């Protein structure tokens, strides 16, 4: 009877320890999984852009008027779709290249005490990770100076993963942004400027100094 009681006590203690350990293991697994997905996304972008040699002119076609001023721009849908497909595939392949990943957690962390966290021998756990990635293209404009606009082509990457550990599963999501290409579009610089002066003591909205270009009479 004493042996049976001892075994039961040991089983109860083991279950209690495992219950207390599970949240800690899941938190560590989430951190590791997110880092893996983020690194895979960054490496995939660099790899695909390097392999394809894609630059701004491959993605965007600028239309100009007779004086060389930009009137519109058009994004090449084929090039964009190739980028999205190749990057998604590269991320999935990078994550699936390993059957399992290792977690190493200090024993003191499981005690839930700030004084023991990170201390003691490490316990190793194995986890599996799957990934699904959605890549979207974004066109952004930013003021770059007088009559100058910076046009950027960005990739919005959302990677959704599923962590699989012994006796537990959990989902994670990682968002990242990658700059694909950019250029500065320069407009026509005016020959004159108008300076509007305003003071707190008077209604200065009507005080306008016009530095207009003076045209010479023939």
PyMOL commands that place a pseudoatom at each C-alpha (Angstrom):
pseudoatom trace, name=CA, resn=UNK, resi=1, chain=A, elem=C, hetatm=0, pos=[0.000, 0.000, 0.000]
pseudoatom trace, name=CA, resn=UNK, resi=2, chain=A, elem=C, hetatm=0, pos=[2.822, 2.383, 0.759]
pseudoatom trace, name=CA, resn=UNK, resi=3, chain=A, elem=C, hetatm=0, pos=[4.312, 1.774, -2.663]
pseudoatom trace, name=CA, resn=UNK, resi=4, chain=A, elem=C, hetatm=0, pos=[0.971, 2.445, -4.349]
pseudoatom trace, name=CA, resn=UNK, resi=5, chain=A, elem=C, hetatm=0, pos=[0.472, 5.603, -2.307]
pseudoatom trace, name=CA, resn=UNK, resi=6, chain=A, elem=C, hetatm=0, pos=[3.968, 6.766, -3.179]
pseudoatom trace, name=CA, resn=UNK, resi=7, chain=A, elem=C, hetatm=0, pos=[3.339, 6.154, -6.885]
pseudoatom trace, name=CA, resn=UNK, resi=8, chain=A, elem=C, hetatm=0, pos=[0.033, 8.039, -6.744]
pseudoatom trace, name=CA, resn=UNK, resi=9, chain=A, elem=C, hetatm=0, pos=[1.691, 10.937, -4.954]
pseudoatom trace, name=CA, resn=UNK, resi=10, chain=A, elem=C, hetatm=0, pos=[4.445, 10.966, -7.556]
pseudoatom trace, name=CA, resn=UNK, resi=11, chain=A, elem=C, hetatm=0, pos=[1.897, 10.980, -10.403]
pseudoatom trace, name=CA, resn=UNK, resi=12, chain=A, elem=C, hetatm=0, pos=[-0.060, 13.833, -8.808]
pseudoatom trace, name=CA, resn=UNK, resi=13, chain=A, elem=C, hetatm=0, pos=[3.143, 15.812, -8.309]
pseudoatom trace, name=CA, resn=UNK, resi=14, chain=A, elem=C, hetatm=0, pos=[4.218, 15.182, -11.904]
pseudoatom trace, name=CA, resn=UNK, resi=15, chain=A, elem=C, hetatm=0, pos=[0.863, 16.325, -13.268]
pseudoatom trace, name=CA, resn=UNK, resi=16, chain=A, elem=C, hetatm=0, pos=[0.969, 19.463, -11.111]
pseudoatom trace, name=CA, resn=UNK, resi=17, chain=A, elem=C, hetatm=0, pos=[4.452, 20.284, -12.350]
pseudoatom trace, name=CA, resn=UNK, resi=18, chain=A, elem=C, hetatm=0, pos=[3.457, 19.747, -15.973]
pseudoatom trace, name=CA, resn=UNK, resi=19, chain=A, elem=C, hetatm=0, pos=[0.382, 21.960, -15.559]
pseudoatom trace, name=CA, resn=UNK, resi=20, chain=A, elem=C, hetatm=0, pos=[2.546, 24.720, -14.138]
pseudoatom trace, name=CA, resn=UNK, resi=21, chain=A, elem=C, hetatm=0, pos=[5.188, 24.305, -16.832]
pseudoatom trace, name=CA, resn=UNK, resi=22, chain=A, elem=C, hetatm=0, pos=[2.833, 24.360, -19.833]
pseudoatom trace, name=CA, resn=UNK, resi=23, chain=A, elem=C, hetatm=0, pos=[2.095, 28.140, -19.879]
pseudoatom trace, name=CA, resn=UNK, resi=24, chain=A, elem=C, hetatm=0, pos=[5.793, 28.930, -19.589]
pseudoatom trace, name=CA, resn=UNK, resi=25, chain=A, elem=C, hetatm=0, pos=[6.683, 26.546, -22.403]
pseudoatom trace, name=CA, resn=UNK, resi=26, chain=A, elem=C, hetatm=0, pos=[3.964, 28.016, -24.625]
pseudoatom trace, name=CA, resn=UNK, resi=27, chain=A, elem=C, hetatm=0, pos=[5.203, 31.567, -24.019]
pseudoatom trace, name=CA, resn=UNK, resi=28, chain=A, elem=C, hetatm=0, pos=[8.743, 30.573, -24.899]
pseudoatom trace, name=CA, resn=UNK, resi=29, chain=A, elem=C, hetatm=0, pos=[7.502, 28.682, -27.950]
pseudoatom trace, name=CA, resn=UNK, resi=30, chain=A, elem=C, hetatm=0, pos=[5.550, 31.731, -29.147]
pseudoatom trace, name=CA, resn=UNK, resi=31, chain=A, elem=C, hetatm=0, pos=[8.639, 33.924, -28.855]
pseudoatom trace, name=CA, resn=UNK, resi=32, chain=A, elem=C, hetatm=0, pos=[10.829, 31.447, -30.695]
pseudoatom trace, name=CA, resn=UNK, resi=33, chain=A, elem=C, hetatm=0, pos=[8.173, 30.795, -33.343]
pseudoatom trace, name=CA, resn=UNK, resi=34, chain=A, elem=C, hetatm=0, pos=[7.671, 34.502, -34.058]
pseudoatom trace, name=CA, resn=UNK, resi=35, chain=A, elem=C, hetatm=0, pos=[11.402, 35.007, -34.378]
pseudoatom trace, name=CA, resn=UNK, resi=36, chain=A, elem=C, hetatm=0, pos=[11.643, 32.110, -36.826]
pseudoatom trace, name=CA, resn=UNK, resi=37, chain=A, elem=C, hetatm=0, pos=[8.806, 33.467, -38.981]
pseudoatom trace, name=CA, resn=UNK, resi=38, chain=A, elem=C, hetatm=0, pos=[10.220, 36.999, -38.970]
pseudoatom trace, name=CA, resn=UNK, resi=39, chain=A, elem=C, hetatm=0, pos=[13.711, 35.833, -39.923]
pseudoatom trace, name=CA, resn=UNK, resi=40, chain=A, elem=C, hetatm=0, pos=[12.263, 33.628, -42.657]
pseudoatom trace, name=CA, resn=UNK, resi=41, chain=A, elem=C, hetatm=0, pos=[10.303, 36.577, -44.092]
pseudoatom trace, name=CA, resn=UNK, resi=42, chain=A, elem=C, hetatm=0, pos=[13.323, 38.893, -44.103]
pseudoatom trace, name=CA, resn=UNK, resi=43, chain=A, elem=C, hetatm=0, pos=[15.584, 36.299, -45.688]
pseudoatom trace, name=CA, resn=UNK, resi=44, chain=A, elem=C, hetatm=0, pos=[12.940, 35.393, -48.289]
pseudoatom trace, name=CA, resn=UNK, resi=45, chain=A, elem=C, hetatm=0, pos=[12.582, 39.014, -49.428]
pseudoatom trace, name=CA, resn=UNK, resi=46, chain=A, elem=C, hetatm=0, pos=[16.341, 39.444, -49.802]
pseudoatom trace, name=CA, resn=UNK, resi=47, chain=A, elem=C, hetatm=0, pos=[16.701, 36.129, -51.604]
pseudoatom trace, name=CA, resn=UNK, resi=48, chain=A, elem=C, hetatm=0, pos=[13.841, 36.663, -54.076]
pseudoatom trace, name=CA, resn=UNK, resi=49, chain=A, elem=C, hetatm=0, pos=[14.738, 40.269, -54.913]
pseudoatom trace, name=CA, resn=UNK, resi=50, chain=A, elem=C, hetatm=0, pos=[18.363, 39.234, -55.431]
pseudoatom trace, name=CA, resn=UNK, resi=51, chain=A, elem=C, hetatm=0, pos=[17.433, 36.268, -57.630]
pseudoatom trace, name=CA, resn=UNK, resi=52, chain=A, elem=C, hetatm=0, pos=[15.009, 38.256, -59.776]
pseudoatom trace, name=CA, resn=UNK, resi=53, chain=A, elem=C, hetatm=0, pos=[17.055, 41.459, -59.823]
pseudoatom trace, name=CA, resn=UNK, resi=54, chain=A, elem=C, hetatm=0, pos=[13.875, 43.500, -59.474]
pseudoatom trace, name=CA, resn=UNK, resi=55, chain=A, elem=C, hetatm=0, pos=[14.104, 47.293, -59.291]
pseudoatom trace, name=CA, resn=UNK, resi=56, chain=A, elem=C, hetatm=0, pos=[11.652, 50.200, -59.431]
pseudoatom trace, name=CA, resn=UNK, resi=57, chain=A, elem=C, hetatm=0, pos=[11.401, 50.317, -63.218]
pseudoatom trace, name=CA, resn=UNK, resi=58, chain=A, elem=C, hetatm=0, pos=[10.426, 46.636, -63.319]
pseudoatom trace, name=CA, resn=UNK, resi=59, chain=A, elem=C, hetatm=0, pos=[7.420, 47.300, -61.096]
pseudoatom trace, name=CA, resn=UNK, resi=60, chain=A, elem=C, hetatm=0, pos=[6.278, 50.824, -61.983]
pseudoatom trace, name=CA, resn=UNK, resi=61, chain=A, elem=C, hetatm=0, pos=[5.856, 52.497, -65.373]
pseudoatom trace, name=CA, resn=UNK, resi=62, chain=A, elem=C, hetatm=0, pos=[5.716, 56.294, -65.260]
pseudoatom trace, name=CA, resn=UNK, resi=63, chain=A, elem=C, hetatm=0, pos=[3.750, 58.198, -67.907]
pseudoatom trace, name=CA, resn=UNK, resi=64, chain=A, elem=C, hetatm=0, pos=[4.885, 61.725, -68.788]
pseudoatom trace, name=CA, resn=UNK, resi=65, chain=A, elem=C, hetatm=0, pos=[3.560, 64.594, -70.886]
pseudoatom trace, name=CA, resn=UNK, resi=66, chain=A, elem=C, hetatm=0, pos=[5.324, 66.407, -73.702]
pseudoatom trace, name=CA, resn=UNK, resi=67, chain=A, elem=C, hetatm=0, pos=[7.401, 68.434, -71.257]
pseudoatom trace, name=CA, resn=UNK, resi=68, chain=A, elem=C, hetatm=0, pos=[8.587, 65.408, -69.318]
pseudoatom trace, name=CA, resn=UNK, resi=69, chain=A, elem=C, hetatm=0, pos=[6.305, 65.934, -66.317]
pseudoatom trace, name=CA, resn=UNK, resi=70, chain=A, elem=C, hetatm=0, pos=[4.947, 62.795, -64.654]
pseudoatom trace, name=CA, resn=UNK, resi=71, chain=A, elem=C, hetatm=0, pos=[1.205, 62.502, -65.236]
pseudoatom trace, name=CA, resn=UNK, resi=72, chain=A, elem=C, hetatm=0, pos=[0.480, 58.991, -63.961]
pseudoatom trace, name=CA, resn=UNK, resi=73, chain=A, elem=C, hetatm=0, pos=[2.039, 55.700, -62.919]
pseudoatom trace, name=CA, resn=UNK, resi=74, chain=A, elem=C, hetatm=0, pos=[1.057, 52.103, -63.477]
pseudoatom trace, name=CA, resn=UNK, resi=75, chain=A, elem=C, hetatm=0, pos=[2.133, 49.076, -61.468]
pseudoatom trace, name=CA, resn=UNK, resi=76, chain=A, elem=C, hetatm=0, pos=[3.007, 45.911, -63.377]
pseudoatom trace, name=CA, resn=UNK, resi=77, chain=A, elem=C, hetatm=0, pos=[0.599, 43.310, -61.969]
pseudoatom trace, name=CA, resn=UNK, resi=78, chain=A, elem=C, hetatm=0, pos=[2.558, 40.366, -63.394]
pseudoatom trace, name=CA, resn=UNK, resi=79, chain=A, elem=C, hetatm=0, pos=[5.811, 41.365, -61.697]
pseudoatom trace, name=CA, resn=UNK, resi=80, chain=A, elem=C, hetatm=0, pos=[4.010, 42.041, -58.416]
pseudoatom trace, name=CA, resn=UNK, resi=81, chain=A, elem=C, hetatm=0, pos=[2.247, 38.661, -58.463]
pseudoatom trace, name=CA, resn=UNK, resi=82, chain=A, elem=C, hetatm=0, pos=[5.525, 36.871, -59.186]
pseudoatom trace, name=CA, resn=UNK, resi=83, chain=A, elem=C, hetatm=0, pos=[7.144, 38.611, -56.210]
pseudoatom trace, name=CA, resn=UNK, resi=84, chain=A, elem=C, hetatm=0, pos=[4.252, 37.743, -53.898]
pseudoatom trace, name=CA, resn=UNK, resi=85, chain=A, elem=C, hetatm=0, pos=[4.207, 34.100, -54.983]
pseudoatom trace, name=CA, resn=UNK, resi=86, chain=A, elem=C, hetatm=0, pos=[7.965, 33.599, -54.786]
pseudoatom trace, name=CA, resn=UNK, resi=87, chain=A, elem=C, hetatm=0, pos=[8.256, 35.223, -51.355]
pseudoatom trace, name=CA, resn=UNK, resi=88, chain=A, elem=C, hetatm=0, pos=[5.366, 33.207, -49.902]
pseudoatom trace, name=CA, resn=UNK, resi=89, chain=A, elem=C, hetatm=0, pos=[6.905, 29.991, -51.219]
pseudoatom trace, name=CA, resn=UNK, resi=90, chain=A, elem=C, hetatm=0, pos=[10.370, 30.888, -49.917]
pseudoatom trace, name=CA, resn=UNK, resi=91, chain=A, elem=C, hetatm=0, pos=[9.026, 31.529, -46.403]
pseudoatom trace, name=CA, resn=UNK, resi=92, chain=A, elem=C, hetatm=0, pos=[7.108, 28.248, -46.349]
pseudoatom trace, name=CA, resn=UNK, resi=93, chain=A, elem=C, hetatm=0, pos=[10.156, 26.309, -47.553]
pseudoatom trace, name=CA, resn=UNK, resi=94, chain=A, elem=C, hetatm=0, pos=[12.434, 27.948, -44.972]
pseudoatom trace, name=CA, resn=UNK, resi=95, chain=A, elem=C, hetatm=0, pos=[10.124, 27.041, -42.092]
pseudoatom trace, name=CA, resn=UNK, resi=96, chain=A, elem=C, hetatm=0, pos=[9.520, 23.505, -43.369]
pseudoatom trace, name=CA, resn=UNK, resi=97, chain=A, elem=C, hetatm=0, pos=[13.251, 22.878, -43.877]
pseudoatom trace, name=CA, resn=UNK, resi=98, chain=A, elem=C, hetatm=0, pos=[13.476, 21.632, -40.284]
pseudoatom trace, name=CA, resn=UNK, resi=99, chain=A, elem=C, hetatm=0, pos=[11.208, 18.963, -38.860]
pseudoatom trace, name=CA, resn=UNK, resi=100, chain=A, elem=C, hetatm=0, pos=[11.466, 20.357, -35.329]
pseudoatom trace, name=CA, resn=UNK, resi=101, chain=A, elem=C, hetatm=0, pos=[12.879, 23.253, -33.357]
pseudoatom trace, name=CA, resn=UNK, resi=102, chain=A, elem=C, hetatm=0, pos=[14.427, 23.193, -29.908]
pseudoatom trace, name=CA, resn=UNK, resi=103, chain=A, elem=C, hetatm=0, pos=[13.433, 25.259, -26.857]
pseudoatom trace, name=CA, resn=UNK, resi=104, chain=A, elem=C, hetatm=0, pos=[15.844, 25.583, -23.959]
pseudoatom trace, name=CA, resn=UNK, resi=105, chain=A, elem=C, hetatm=0, pos=[14.282, 26.964, -20.762]
pseudoatom trace, name=CA, resn=UNK, resi=106, chain=A, elem=C, hetatm=0, pos=[16.096, 27.455, -17.414]
pseudoatom trace, name=CA, resn=UNK, resi=107, chain=A, elem=C, hetatm=0, pos=[14.610, 25.380, -14.604]
pseudoatom trace, name=CA, resn=UNK, resi=108, chain=A, elem=C, hetatm=0, pos=[14.283, 28.387, -12.302]
pseudoatom trace, name=CA, resn=UNK, resi=109, chain=A, elem=C, hetatm=0, pos=[11.883, 30.058, -14.739]
pseudoatom trace, name=CA, resn=UNK, resi=110, chain=A, elem=C, hetatm=0, pos=[9.223, 27.428, -14.010]
pseudoatom trace, name=CA, resn=UNK, resi=111, chain=A, elem=C, hetatm=0, pos=[9.114, 28.390, -10.333]
pseudoatom trace, name=CA, resn=UNK, resi=112, chain=A, elem=C, hetatm=0, pos=[7.337, 31.641, -11.187]
pseudoatom trace, name=CA, resn=UNK, resi=113, chain=A, elem=C, hetatm=0, pos=[9.711, 33.667, -9.041]
pseudoatom trace, name=CA, resn=UNK, resi=114, chain=A, elem=C, hetatm=0, pos=[11.517, 36.728, -10.376]
pseudoatom trace, name=CA, resn=UNK, resi=115, chain=A, elem=C, hetatm=0, pos=[14.591, 35.844, -8.334]
pseudoatom trace, name=CA, resn=UNK, resi=116, chain=A, elem=C, hetatm=0, pos=[14.966, 32.405, -9.919]
pseudoatom trace, name=CA, resn=UNK, resi=117, chain=A, elem=C, hetatm=0, pos=[13.928, 33.278, -13.473]
pseudoatom trace, name=CA, resn=UNK, resi=118, chain=A, elem=C, hetatm=0, pos=[16.687, 32.441, -15.927]
pseudoatom trace, name=CA, resn=UNK, resi=119, chain=A, elem=C, hetatm=0, pos=[18.651, 30.436, -13.373]
pseudoatom trace, name=CA, resn=UNK, resi=120, chain=A, elem=C, hetatm=0, pos=[19.442, 26.753, -13.087]
pseudoatom trace, name=CA, resn=UNK, resi=121, chain=A, elem=C, hetatm=0, pos=[20.013, 23.995, -15.623]
pseudoatom trace, name=CA, resn=UNK, resi=122, chain=A, elem=C, hetatm=0, pos=[18.126, 24.212, -18.883]
pseudoatom trace, name=CA, resn=UNK, resi=123, chain=A, elem=C, hetatm=0, pos=[15.361, 21.849, -19.927]
pseudoatom trace, name=CA, resn=UNK, resi=124, chain=A, elem=C, hetatm=0, pos=[15.040, 21.212, -23.651]
pseudoatom trace, name=CA, resn=UNK, resi=125, chain=A, elem=C, hetatm=0, pos=[11.709, 20.858, -25.434]
pseudoatom trace, name=CA, resn=UNK, resi=126, chain=A, elem=C, hetatm=0, pos=[10.955, 20.108, -29.074]
pseudoatom trace, name=CA, resn=UNK, resi=127, chain=A, elem=C, hetatm=0, pos=[8.308, 21.858, -31.144]
pseudoatom trace, name=CA, resn=UNK, resi=128, chain=A, elem=C, hetatm=0, pos=[7.095, 21.750, -34.707]
pseudoatom trace, name=CA, resn=UNK, resi=129, chain=A, elem=C, hetatm=0, pos=[6.093, 24.822, -36.704]
pseudoatom trace, name=CA, resn=UNK, resi=130, chain=A, elem=C, hetatm=0, pos=[3.960, 25.270, -39.799]
pseudoatom trace, name=CA, resn=UNK, resi=131, chain=A, elem=C, hetatm=0, pos=[3.509, 28.541, -41.672]
pseudoatom trace, name=CA, resn=UNK, resi=132, chain=A, elem=C, hetatm=0, pos=[1.078, 30.191, -44.041]
pseudoatom trace, name=CA, resn=UNK, resi=133, chain=A, elem=C, hetatm=0, pos=[1.992, 33.564, -45.544]
pseudoatom trace, name=CA, resn=UNK, resi=134, chain=A, elem=C, hetatm=0, pos=[-0.064, 36.278, -47.231]
pseudoatom trace, name=CA, resn=UNK, resi=135, chain=A, elem=C, hetatm=0, pos=[1.882, 38.961, -49.124]
pseudoatom trace, name=CA, resn=UNK, resi=136, chain=A, elem=C, hetatm=0, pos=[0.273, 42.228, -50.235]
pseudoatom trace, name=CA, resn=UNK, resi=137, chain=A, elem=C, hetatm=0, pos=[1.721, 45.141, -52.188]
pseudoatom trace, name=CA, resn=UNK, resi=138, chain=A, elem=C, hetatm=0, pos=[1.399, 48.730, -51.010]
pseudoatom trace, name=CA, resn=UNK, resi=139, chain=A, elem=C, hetatm=0, pos=[2.169, 51.934, -52.887]
pseudoatom trace, name=CA, resn=UNK, resi=140, chain=A, elem=C, hetatm=0, pos=[3.119, 54.812, -50.572]
pseudoatom trace, name=CA, resn=UNK, resi=141, chain=A, elem=C, hetatm=0, pos=[3.852, 58.465, -51.291]
pseudoatom trace, name=CA, resn=UNK, resi=142, chain=A, elem=C, hetatm=0, pos=[5.898, 60.733, -49.020]
pseudoatom trace, name=CA, resn=UNK, resi=143, chain=A, elem=C, hetatm=0, pos=[6.844, 64.381, -49.359]
pseudoatom trace, name=CA, resn=UNK, resi=144, chain=A, elem=C, hetatm=0, pos=[10.554, 64.655, -50.115]
pseudoatom trace, name=CA, resn=UNK, resi=145, chain=A, elem=C, hetatm=0, pos=[11.017, 68.391, -50.717]
pseudoatom trace, name=CA, resn=UNK, resi=146, chain=A, elem=C, hetatm=0, pos=[9.738, 71.254, -52.821]
pseudoatom trace, name=CA, resn=UNK, resi=147, chain=A, elem=C, hetatm=0, pos=[7.593, 69.700, -55.548]
pseudoatom trace, name=CA, resn=UNK, resi=148, chain=A, elem=C, hetatm=0, pos=[9.260, 66.343, -54.890]
pseudoatom trace, name=CA, resn=UNK, resi=149, chain=A, elem=C, hetatm=0, pos=[7.489, 63.134, -53.898]
pseudoatom trace, name=CA, resn=UNK, resi=150, chain=A, elem=C, hetatm=0, pos=[9.124, 59.906, -52.770]
pseudoatom trace, name=CA, resn=UNK, resi=151, chain=A, elem=C, hetatm=0, pos=[7.269, 56.881, -54.147]
pseudoatom trace, name=CA, resn=UNK, resi=152, chain=A, elem=C, hetatm=0, pos=[7.809, 53.593, -52.344]
pseudoatom trace, name=CA, resn=UNK, resi=153, chain=A, elem=C, hetatm=0, pos=[6.742, 50.066, -53.191]
pseudoatom trace, name=CA, resn=UNK, resi=154, chain=A, elem=C, hetatm=0, pos=[6.261, 48.084, -49.982]
pseudoatom trace, name=CA, resn=UNK, resi=155, chain=A, elem=C, hetatm=0, pos=[5.456, 44.475, -49.254]
pseudoatom trace, name=CA, resn=UNK, resi=156, chain=A, elem=C, hetatm=0, pos=[3.124, 43.809, -46.319]
pseudoatom trace, name=CA, resn=UNK, resi=157, chain=A, elem=C, hetatm=0, pos=[3.858, 40.270, -45.127]
pseudoatom trace, name=CA, resn=UNK, resi=158, chain=A, elem=C, hetatm=0, pos=[1.560, 38.436, -42.722]
pseudoatom trace, name=CA, resn=UNK, resi=159, chain=A, elem=C, hetatm=0, pos=[2.833, 35.048, -41.593]
pseudoatom trace, name=CA, resn=UNK, resi=160, chain=A, elem=C, hetatm=0, pos=[0.510, 32.806, -39.604]
pseudoatom trace, name=CA, resn=UNK, resi=161, chain=A, elem=C, hetatm=0, pos=[2.036, 29.822, -37.867]
pseudoatom trace, name=CA, resn=UNK, resi=162, chain=A, elem=C, hetatm=0, pos=[0.874, 26.857, -35.800]
pseudoatom trace, name=CA, resn=UNK, resi=163, chain=A, elem=C, hetatm=0, pos=[3.054, 25.643, -32.946]
pseudoatom trace, name=CA, resn=UNK, resi=164, chain=A, elem=C, hetatm=0, pos=[2.833, 21.952, -32.100]
pseudoatom trace, name=CA, resn=UNK, resi=165, chain=A, elem=C, hetatm=0, pos=[4.319, 20.745, -28.825]
pseudoatom trace, name=CA, resn=UNK, resi=166, chain=A, elem=C, hetatm=0, pos=[3.754, 17.563, -26.912]
pseudoatom trace, name=CA, resn=UNK, resi=167, chain=A, elem=C, hetatm=0, pos=[0.255, 17.880, -25.503]
pseudoatom trace, name=CA, resn=UNK, resi=168, chain=A, elem=C, hetatm=0, pos=[-0.314, 21.463, -26.670]
pseudoatom trace, name=CA, resn=UNK, resi=169, chain=A, elem=C, hetatm=0, pos=[-0.816, 23.577, -29.803]
pseudoatom trace, name=CA, resn=UNK, resi=170, chain=A, elem=C, hetatm=0, pos=[-0.967, 27.320, -30.276]
pseudoatom trace, name=CA, resn=UNK, resi=171, chain=A, elem=C, hetatm=0, pos=[-1.227, 29.846, -33.100]
pseudoatom trace, name=CA, resn=UNK, resi=172, chain=A, elem=C, hetatm=0, pos=[1.007, 32.838, -33.773]
pseudoatom trace, name=CA, resn=UNK, resi=173, chain=A, elem=C, hetatm=0, pos=[0.943, 35.710, -36.275]
pseudoatom trace, name=CA, resn=UNK, resi=174, chain=A, elem=C, hetatm=0, pos=[3.821, 37.924, -37.368]
pseudoatom trace, name=CA, resn=UNK, resi=175, chain=A, elem=C, hetatm=0, pos=[3.485, 41.075, -39.495]
pseudoatom trace, name=CA, resn=UNK, resi=176, chain=A, elem=C, hetatm=0, pos=[6.425, 42.671, -41.277]
pseudoatom trace, name=CA, resn=UNK, resi=177, chain=A, elem=C, hetatm=0, pos=[7.024, 45.308, -43.937]
pseudoatom trace, name=CA, resn=UNK, resi=178, chain=A, elem=C, hetatm=0, pos=[9.730, 45.201, -46.593]
pseudoatom trace, name=CA, resn=UNK, resi=179, chain=A, elem=C, hetatm=0, pos=[10.806, 47.973, -48.951]
pseudoatom trace, name=CA, resn=UNK, resi=180, chain=A, elem=C, hetatm=0, pos=[11.028, 46.673, -52.499]
pseudoatom trace, name=CA, resn=UNK, resi=181, chain=A, elem=C, hetatm=0, pos=[11.858, 49.813, -54.475]
pseudoatom trace, name=CA, resn=UNK, resi=182, chain=A, elem=C, hetatm=0, pos=[11.602, 53.576, -54.290]
pseudoatom trace, name=CA, resn=UNK, resi=183, chain=A, elem=C, hetatm=0, pos=[12.211, 56.656, -56.407]
pseudoatom trace, name=CA, resn=UNK, resi=184, chain=A, elem=C, hetatm=0, pos=[11.837, 60.422, -56.125]
pseudoatom trace, name=CA, resn=UNK, resi=185, chain=A, elem=C, hetatm=0, pos=[9.425, 62.041, -58.564]
pseudoatom trace, name=CA, resn=UNK, resi=186, chain=A, elem=C, hetatm=0, pos=[10.374, 65.651, -59.245]
pseudoatom trace, name=CA, resn=UNK, resi=187, chain=A, elem=C, hetatm=0, pos=[7.744, 68.137, -60.356]
pseudoatom trace, name=CA, resn=UNK, resi=188, chain=A, elem=C, hetatm=0, pos=[8.084, 71.605, -61.813]
pseudoatom trace, name=CA, resn=UNK, resi=189, chain=A, elem=C, hetatm=0, pos=[9.643, 74.145, -59.447]
pseudoatom trace, name=CA, resn=UNK, resi=190, chain=A, elem=C, hetatm=0, pos=[7.752, 77.474, -59.484]
pseudoatom trace, name=CA, resn=UNK, resi=191, chain=A, elem=C, hetatm=0, pos=[9.558, 80.666, -60.456]
pseudoatom trace, name=CA, resn=UNK, resi=192, chain=A, elem=C, hetatm=0, pos=[8.005, 82.611, -57.559]
pseudoatom trace, name=CA, resn=UNK, resi=193, chain=A, elem=C, hetatm=0, pos=[6.702, 82.082, -54.030]
pseudoatom trace, name=CA, resn=UNK, resi=194, chain=A, elem=C, hetatm=0, pos=[4.116, 83.800, -51.847]
pseudoatom trace, name=CA, resn=UNK, resi=195, chain=A, elem=C, hetatm=0, pos=[4.803, 84.348, -48.152]
pseudoatom trace, name=CA, resn=UNK, resi=196, chain=A, elem=C, hetatm=0, pos=[1.750, 84.789, -45.885]
pseudoatom trace, name=CA, resn=UNK, resi=197, chain=A, elem=C, hetatm=0, pos=[2.640, 86.468, -42.551]
pseudoatom trace, name=CA, resn=UNK, resi=198, chain=A, elem=C, hetatm=0, pos=[0.440, 85.991, -39.490]
pseudoatom trace, name=CA, resn=UNK, resi=199, chain=A, elem=C, hetatm=0, pos=[0.898, 87.372, -35.955]
pseudoatom trace, name=CA, resn=UNK, resi=200, chain=A, elem=C, hetatm=0, pos=[-1.078, 86.744, -32.749]
pseudoatom trace, name=CA, resn=UNK, resi=201, chain=A, elem=C, hetatm=0, pos=[-1.713, 90.495, -32.255]
pseudoatom trace, name=CA, resn=UNK, resi=202, chain=A, elem=C, hetatm=0, pos=[-3.502, 91.244, -35.484]
pseudoatom trace, name=CA, resn=UNK, resi=203, chain=A, elem=C, hetatm=0, pos=[-5.464, 89.704, -38.258]
pseudoatom trace, name=CA, resn=UNK, resi=204, chain=A, elem=C, hetatm=0, pos=[-2.504, 89.109, -40.499]
pseudoatom trace, name=CA, resn=UNK, resi=205, chain=A, elem=C, hetatm=0, pos=[-4.152, 86.668, -42.841]
pseudoatom trace, name=CA, resn=UNK, resi=206, chain=A, elem=C, hetatm=0, pos=[-4.582, 89.510, -45.299]
pseudoatom trace, name=CA, resn=UNK, resi=207, chain=A, elem=C, hetatm=0, pos=[-0.968, 90.623, -45.139]
pseudoatom trace, name=CA, resn=UNK, resi=208, chain=A, elem=C, hetatm=0, pos=[0.444, 88.886, -48.158]
pseudoatom trace, name=CA, resn=UNK, resi=209, chain=A, elem=C, hetatm=0, pos=[3.816, 89.656, -49.651]
pseudoatom trace, name=CA, resn=UNK, resi=210, chain=A, elem=C, hetatm=0, pos=[3.763, 88.628, -53.269]
pseudoatom trace, name=CA, resn=UNK, resi=211, chain=A, elem=C, hetatm=0, pos=[7.179, 87.842, -54.680]
pseudoatom trace, name=CA, resn=UNK, resi=212, chain=A, elem=C, hetatm=0, pos=[5.866, 87.098, -58.117]
pseudoatom trace, name=CA, resn=UNK, resi=213, chain=A, elem=C, hetatm=0, pos=[8.066, 86.927, -61.149]
pseudoatom trace, name=CA, resn=UNK, resi=214, chain=A, elem=C, hetatm=0, pos=[8.123, 90.257, -62.955]
pseudoatom trace, name=CA, resn=UNK, resi=215, chain=A, elem=C, hetatm=0, pos=[7.466, 89.986, -66.643]
pseudoatom trace, name=CA, resn=UNK, resi=216, chain=A, elem=C, hetatm=0, pos=[9.185, 92.458, -68.875]
pseudoatom trace, name=CA, resn=UNK, resi=217, chain=A, elem=C, hetatm=0, pos=[7.051, 94.443, -71.288]
pseudoatom trace, name=CA, resn=UNK, resi=218, chain=A, elem=C, hetatm=0, pos=[8.045, 94.070, -74.933]
for i in range(1, 218): cmd.bond("trace and resi %d" % i, "trace and resi %d" % (i + 1))
show_as sticks, trace
zoom trace
